[in-house]
Amino acid sequence: MGTVEAINNIIRLVGGADNINKVWHCMTRLRFDVIDESKIDQPEIKKLPGILGAQIQSDQFQIIIGPKVNSWYEQLTAVLGTFEQPATSERKPERKSLISLFMDTVSGVFGPIVPAIAGAGMIKGLLAGLVALKFISAKSDTVIVIDLIASGVFYFLPFFLAISAARMFKTNEYLAAAVAACFMYPSLIEAAKSLAGHAPDAVDAFYFLNVIPVSVFNYASSVIPVIFSVLALSYIHRWVDSFMPDVLKTVFTPTLTLFLAALVALVVIGPAGIWLGKGLAWCIEGLFGVSASFAGLVVGAIRPIAILTGMHHAMTPIALQNFTDRGYDMLMPMMFMANMAIAGATFAIWRQTASRQERSVVLSAGISALLGITEPALFGVLTRYKKAFIAATVASSVASAFIAFFGVRLYGYILSSIFSLPAYIGPYFIFALMGVALALILSFVLTTLLVSKNV
């Protein structure tokens, strides 16, 4: 069965095109917002070739594909485009909890832009390591050039997020970018820098019509304010368009939409998003306040189950906020440990599996986990061997506590892959290596002890 046939079967088994409200993807999963979940035939979908798993989680139907998800998504949307969509009145109203909305938003927005931030993050991490080892001078022109290549994506992250969010919320991408441009305009950025530097003429807000305060914040690299500002834009645009006469739509719909959306973003959503982001980071910081090792134990323990439920993307905004506020992050190294622990447990299952065909599948899943894609290992292997999953969770927790104790950190966003190790080069490199070894070996040994041979 080819991919196209599998795509057609997926559409049929989720209840047909008329049952699909929205579809998007992250790094490894197709994510569906469906009208009637009872029409989904999960057992049959799981039997389709190329499908690693399927589940309903956080009001989404998720189909786990793996690294080829983008290709599947493109073919899926191409096929769906040939169907006539049902009228809006026939669709169910959105009744999602705030947590479900947040998860949908983060996973849908970050998936498409991960290649850009991962590539730039790897460059940034390698640069930090080379400077720490004094291979190159921090003040050299070479460092300046490499840094602008690596940091540009993160500084202008609001624009990337705005475009991606606009596609997810089905609103105008250029109006979304225009709202992001308001956050990034020099008068606001410079005012924030003056306020941070305690300049004598610094102000903490601009007053629109001398009444409405526009709080001064540096929104460069911000995440939450932009995403939810574009969400608001999508509703404002539809509302304005609903009452604007047809003859005026071309000019006045975008004019009024941009003005209202930008004002709402600057006055309400932007400041609220900044404080929400800081609040999330503060919660994680509270764990570190008890002890870094305790934070590692907790984050390492919840990471495998978070990946399993699709909630692991909730950590991404916190990590990016840490990079913005501190210049480094300690959460992503813990995510790295979790991936290595999952790989170790999977390799242990491979070693004990008797069937040649099964060994091939398990080995492939283990290698994929080493490369940072853990869904094949989790859904294809560890969910079938609960003790192996427990072993991976224990190893993830212990290894994360270990590296946290020694302060292992990253200076840029990267994928949690074995090939990410060069990004750790510097004073914490040896502890990162030891953490990887601990995660792999401990999960391998525990799984070997807990799971019988010839599984």
Residue pairs with C-beta under 8 A, 6 or more apart in sequence:
1 9
1 48
1 49
3 50
3 71
3 72
3 75
4 75
4 79
6 48
6 49
6 50
6 51
7 72
7 75
7 76
7 79
8 79
9 44
9 45
9 48
10 30
10 45
10 48
10 63
10 76
11 17
11 20
11 76
11 79
11 80
13 40
13 41
13 44
13 45
13 48
14 20
14 32
14 34
14 39
14 40
14 41
14 45
14 61
15 34
15 35
15 36
15 39
15 40
16 39
17 80
17 83
17 85
18 35
18 83
18 85
18 86
18 90
19 34
19 35
19 36
19 39
20 32
20 33
20 34
20 35
20 80
21 32
21 33
21 34
21 35
21 91
21 92
22 32
22 33
22 170
23 30
23 31
23 32
23 33
23 73
23 76
23 77
23 80
24 31
24 73
24 107
24 108
24 111
24 168
25 31
25 69
25 70
25 72
25 73
25 111
25 112
26 69
26 107
26 108
26 110
26 111
26 310
26 313
27 69
27 111
27 114
27 373
28 64
28 65
28 66
28 67
28 69
28 373
28 375
29 62
29 63
29 64
29 65
29 69
29 107
29 310
29 375
30 62
30 63
30 65
30 69
30 72
30 73
30 76
31 60
31 61
31 62
31 104
31 107
31 108
31 310
32 60
32 61
32 62
32 63
33 59
33 60
33 61
33 104
34 40
34 61
35 91
35 92
36 92
37 56
37 61
40 56
40 61
42 54
42 55
42 56
45 51
45 54
45 63
46 53
46 54
50 65
50 68
50 72
51 63
51 64
51 65
52 64
52 65
52 66
52 375
52 376
52 379
52 380
53 63
53 64
53 375
53 379
53 380
53 383
54 61
54 62
54 63
54 64
55 61
55 62
55 310
56 62
57 309
57 310
57 311
58 99
58 100
58 103
58 104
58 309
58 310
58 311
59 96
59 97
59 100
59 104
60 100
60 103
60 104
60 310
62 310
64 375
64 376
64 379
65 72
66 368
66 373
66 375
66 376
67 368
67 373
96 104
102 314
103 310
103 311
103 313
103 314
105 165
105 168
105 227
105 228
105 231
106 227
106 313
106 314
106 316
106 317
107 310
107 313
108 164
108 168
109 161
109 164
109 165
109 168
109 227
110 164
110 313
110 316
112 164
112 167
113 160
113 161
113 164
114 415
116 153
116 160
117 153
117 154
117 157
117 160
117 413
118 413
118 414
118 415
119 153
120 149
120 150
120 151
120 152
120 153
120 154
120 412
120 413
121 150
121 154
121 410
121 412
121 413
121 414
121 423
122 412
122 414
122 415
122 420
122 423
123 146
123 149
123 150
123 412
124 147
124 150
124 151
124 154
124 411
124 412
124 413
124 423
125 410
125 411
125 412
125 414
125 420
125 422
125 423
125 424
126 422
126 423
126 425
127 143
127 146
127 147
127 150
128 411
128 412
128 423
128 425
128 426
129 422
129 423
129 424
129 425
129 426
129 429
130 136
130 425
131 137
131 138
131 143
132 425
132 426
132 427
133 425
133 426
136 142
136 143
137 143
150 412
153 160
154 221
154 320
154 323
154 324
154 412
154 413
155 220
155 221
156 184
156 220
157 220
157 221
157 222
157 223
157 226
157 320
158 180
158 183
158 184
158 219
158 220
158 221
158 222
158 225
158 226
159 177
159 180
159 181
159 184
161 180
161 223
161 226
161 227
161 230
162 173
162 176
162 177
162 179
162 180
162 226
162 229
162 230
163 173
163 176
163 177
165 176
165 226
165 227
165 230
165 231
166 172
166 173
166 175
166 176
166 177
166 230
166 233
166 234
167 173
169 230
169 231
169 233
169 234
170 234
171 230
171 233
171 234
171 237
171 238
172 237
172 254
172 257
175 233
175 237
175 254
175 257
175 258
175 261
176 230
176 233
178 258
178 262
179 226
179 229
179 230
179 233
179 258
179 261
179 262
179 265
180 226
180 229
180 230
182 188
182 262
182 265
182 266
183 219
183 222
183 225
183 226
183 229
183 265
183 266
183 270
184 219
184 220
188 214
188 216
188 217
188 218
188 219
189 218
189 219
189 220
191 202
191 203
191 206
191 216
192 216
192 217
192 218
192 219
193 218
194 201
194 202
194 203
195 202
195 203
195 204
195 216
196 218
203 216
204 215
204 216
205 213
205 214
205 215
205 216
206 213
206 214
206 216
207 213
207 214
208 214
208 263
208 267
212 263
212 267
213 267
214 266
214 267
215 267
215 270
215 271
217 270
217 271
217 274
219 225
219 226
219 270
219 274
220 324
221 320
221 323
221 324
222 273
222 274
222 277
222 324
223 273
223 277
223 316
223 317
223 320
223 321
224 273
224 274
224 276
224 277
224 317
225 265
225 269
225 270
225 271
225 272
225 273
225 274
225 277
226 273
227 273
228 269
228 273
229 261
229 264
229 265
229 269
229 270
229 273
232 261
232 264
232 265
232 269
233 257
233 261
233 265
236 257
236 260
236 261
236 264
237 253
237 257
237 261
240 253
240 256
240 257
240 260
241 249
241 253
241 257
244 252
244 253
244 256
277 317
277 318
277 321
278 321
278 325
280 317
280 318
280 321
281 318
281 321
281 322
281 325
284 295
284 299
284 318
284 331
287 294
287 295
287 298
287 299
288 295
288 330
288 404
292 330
292 404
292 405
292 407
293 401
293 402
293 404
293 405
294 401
295 330
295 404
296 334
296 397
296 400
296 401
296 402
296 403
296 404
296 405
297 397
297 398
297 400
297 401
298 397
299 331
299 334
299 400
300 334
300 337
300 338
300 341
300 393
300 396
300 397
300 398
300 399
300 400
300 401
301 393
301 396
301 397
303 312
303 334
303 335
303 338
303 396
303 400
304 338
304 341
304 342
304 378
304 382
304 389
304 392
304 393
304 396
305 393
306 312
306 314
306 315
307 338
307 342
307 374
307 375
307 378
308 378
308 379
308 383
312 335
315 331
315 335
318 331
319 329
319 331
319 332
319 413
320 413
322 328
322 329
322 330
322 331
323 329
323 411
323 412
323 413
327 411
328 409
328 410
328 411
329 409
329 410
329 413
330 404
330 407
330 408
330 409
330 410
332 410
332 413
332 414
332 416
333 400
333 403
333 404
333 408
333 409
333 410
333 424
333 432
333 435
334 396
334 400
334 403
334 404
335 416
336 416
336 420
336 432
336 435
336 436
337 396
337 399
337 400
337 403
337 435
337 436
337 438
337 439
338 374
338 392
338 396
338 400
338 416
338 439
339 369
339 370
339 372
339 374
339 416
339 417
340 369
340 370
340 399
340 418
340 435
340 436
340 439
340 440
340 443
341 392
341 393
341 395
341 396
341 399
341 439
341 440
341 442
341 443
342 369
342 374
342 377
342 378
342 382
342 392
342 396
342 443
343 366
343 367
343 369
343 370
343 374
343 377
343 440
343 443
344 392
344 395
344 439
344 440
344 441
344 442
344 443
344 444
344 447
345 377
345 382
345 388
345 389
345 391
345 392
345 395
345 443
345 444
345 446
345 447
346 362
346 365
346 366
346 369
346 377
346 381
346 382
346 388
347 363
347 366
347 440
347 444
348 388
348 391
348 443
348 444
348 445
348 447
348 448
348 451
349 362
349 381
349 382
349 385
349 388
349 447
349 451
349 455
350 359
350 362
350 363
350 366
351 448
352 448
352 451
352 452
352 453
352 454
352 455
353 359
353 362
353 454
353 455
354 454
354 455
361 380
362 380
362 381
364 376
365 376
365 377
365 380
365 381
366 377
366 381
368 374
368 376
368 377
369 376
369 377
370 417
370 418
371 417
371 418
371 419
372 415
372 416
372 417
372 418
372 420
378 389
381 388
382 388
382 389
382 392
383 389
385 447
385 451
385 455
387 447
387 450
387 451
388 447
388 450
388 451
390 446
390 450
391 443
391 446
391 447
391 450
391 451
392 443
392 447
394 442
394 443
394 446
395 438
395 439
395 440
395 442
395 443
395 446
396 439
396 443
398 438
398 439
398 442
399 435
399 436
399 438
399 439
399 442
400 435
402 431
402 434
402 435
402 438
403 428
403 431
403 432
403 434
403 435
406 428
406 431
407 428
407 431
408 424
408 428
408 431
408 432
408 435
409 428
410 423
410 424
411 423
412 423
414 420
414 423
418 436
421 432
421 433
421 436
424 432
424 433
